[in-house]
Amino acid sequence: MGNTNFSSPAAAAASASAAAPFQARYRPAAETAAALADPHTLAVFGFGSTATPHTAAHWLQVPLNAHGPARIEVWRGDSPVQHGRHGALRWSQNQRLMFSAIEIDEVDGDIEAATAQAYAALSQFLSQSGYPHLLRTWNYLDAITEGEDDDERYRQFCIGRVRGLRGVDDAAMPAATCIGCFDGRRRVQVYWLSAREPGQPLENPRQVSAYAYPRQYGPQSPSFARAMLPAPDSGLPLLQSGTAAIVGHRSQHPGQLLLQLDETLANLQSLIDRARQQRPALAAAPGAGSLLKVYVRDPADAAAVSAHLQQRGIPDASVLVLHGEVCRAELLVEIEGLHG
Ligand code: 3EB
């Protein structure tokens, strides 16, 4: 069941080597070397301190520990991949898509400056690449809720992101995740997916757009769209941003894990419903054709979250639970999705 193929249900039933424009799957960590050696692999991700380091430009170690047996995430396309490095940045591309990543050490804990540097590099690199359209970003930084009020590190991150980002207005914001790490290493990691053609950013009717959040959440509203619907011929699934138990702009069910989880699932469903207005062929609900990444603030919650999702018809093979900190202290869980 680990074969999550986003091109079509028929192709999903075919063998693992069938050509699909884009496939993302969780696989056993023992397959890392084989995945990196596959000429169609766009990116391979390891998680946490147990991941074995690799030097390949299409390998990235995400600094969050995973629940359960060691797994990797593998992105695979249907055309040969080239990869390399450009200054501090690494990239990997096929005929349709480009993955890139950058990690910037904070100087004296200045998360705003490190983030601005990362996003300036991203903006400069994309503008001179053949894949200028930013579809989706992932952002990981240490101690995300540290600091009071406008000194909070997440708020500083939001300022740095806007400072660095060029050529992206409200109408073209990428989908995103921004999560805190617990490893104490003051280094911001940003990775992203860009394409030759723009996608369509989508908002969630149940939520205020993040870029329109009121001032109480910080001086700079967060620059992301709730989801990105990529161009049909990109072969990419619906890219759902990190999604939490927020309705309107307010956090719901403080401290209550399963209620937050159900509210989060309602938000993810709302995004699917919104996307299906544009693309009715998308699956009507998350399931075996989805890939979900769940972030829990407390690692002791991981087993309950997995069990709850399985009960809702989402197989374990499609879910990775990571120990990560949501950027509002009252929120216990956040989920992002790739939805085919
Ligand atoms: C929220 O909905 C929760 O700043 O890039 C989710 C996804 C969140 C992305 C970001 C923040 C970001 O506001 C937090």
Boltz pocket constraint, residues with backbone or C-beta under 6 A from the ligand:
constraints:
  - pocket:
      binder: B
      contacts: [[A, 139], [A, 176], [A, 177], [A, 178], [A, 210], [A, 222], [A, 223], [A, 224], [A, 241], [A, 242], [A, 243], [A, 244], [A, 246], [A, 327]]
      max_distance: 6.0
